[in-house]
């Protein structure tokens, strides 16, 4: 979730989350002590490692399965079928701010493979079946889908 720091005091910072953010994201589910991912925005002109992530949450998804798979994990999520045209196998998806590649997809679910580094250094270690996560679909895919929809 893209939020602006409005105050910094010692080792704490304050942000403001507007109604739109709370309505569309899983942020409203966070409780004291929950693990979440935090990183600074990329500077324009900087190295791009992954896909373009804005922090603008499109919707939420629910974890339905986690399987250990030869040293990595396969996480499967169910999501709103109205976004099915924005998820493709081997395409990009952003979950809780983490840029990932889609392993496989169906009209209402998809899975991603999580390597040990990502598992240990993000909140994926806290995601279990039933957890709700934030989704950001690939920005280029969203623009392409909109252009194609206008041609119909």
N, C-alpha and C positions, 0 to 999 in steps of 0.2 A: 504494500500500500504506500503510495507516494505521499509523504507528509512533510511539512516544513517545520523545522525546529524553531520554536518561538522564544525559548528561554533555556539557558544552560546555567546550572548551579552545582558546583562541585562535580560529582560524577553522575549527575542526573540531567536529563533534558526533558523539555515539555513540548508537546505537539498539540495541534488542534485537529480533531477529526470531525468533519461536517456530516450532516444527516445522510447525504448521498454516499459517503464512504461507509458509514455504519450500516446503511440499508443494503449495499451491494457486496460487502466484504464479510469475512469471518472475524474481523477485528472486534466486533461486539461480543464474541465468545471468549476473548482472552480474559484470564483471571490472574491474580497476583501469583507469581511463581512460574507461569507458563513460559516455555521457551519460544522465542520468535527470532526471525532473521532480521539483521540490521546491517545496512551498508550504505555508503555514501553514493550519491549520483555520479555517473560517469561524466567526465568533462568532454565537451565536444572537441574532437581532434585527438582524443585519447585512444588507446588500444581497445578494440572491440573484441571481447572474448565471449562468444556465445551469440545470442540474437539480441535484437533491440528490445529492451525491457523498460517500460515507462513507469511501472508501479501503479498503473491505472487499472484497477480490478474490474473485469468484465462480469464475473459471476463467481459463485462458489461451487465446490464439488465435495463429494463425500467419499472418503476412503472406504472401499469395500473389501480389499484384500491386500495383505503384505506377505510375500513369500521370499525366503532366502533362496538364492539361485547361484550356486558355485562362487561364493565370495561377494556377491552383490545382492541387491534386493529388488524385487519387482513389486511396485506399488500400483494397484488398480483403483481407479476412481470412477464413480458414476457422476454424470453431469446432466444439465438441462439439454434435452435433445434439440432445442431450437438453435444450438451452437454447433451442431454436428458437421456443418460445412467448414468450420474453422479449425478442425483437428484432422490432421492426416498423418499416416504412419511415416516415420522418419522426419516429420516436421517439428517445428518448435512449439513449446508450450512453457508457460511460466507458472510455477506453483509456489505460492508463498514467497515470491520474489526470486526464486531459483530458476534459472534458465535451463531447460531440459529438452531432450529429444523424445518424441512419442515412439514407443515400441510397437504398439498396435492399438487399433481403435475400432469401435462399433458405433452405431448411432447414439448410444447413451452411456458409453464407458470408454476408457482408454487406460493404458498402462505406460509407466516409465521405469527405466532401470536406474537404480541409484548405486553409484560406486561407493566404496568405503569412505573415501575422503569427504564426499558430499554428505553421507550419512552422519559422520562424526562431527562435521563443522556447520551443520544447519539444523533446523528443527525437524528434519525427517526422522530422527531417532525418537521423536515424541509422537509421530503420526501412527495411529493404529486404526484398524477398522472402526468406523463410526466417527472418526475425526473429520472436521469440516475445514477445508483449505480454500485459499483464494486462487482464482484462475485469471491469468491474463493471456489472451490469445495473441498470436503473432500479428503485429501491427501491419505488416505487408499483406498478410492473408486477409485481414479485415478490410483493407482498402480494395484489394482485388475482388472480394466477395461483394462489396458495395457497388463497384463498377459493373460487375456482371449482372447484379440484380437490377440496375437501372436500365440495362439493355433489354430486359424482358418486357 
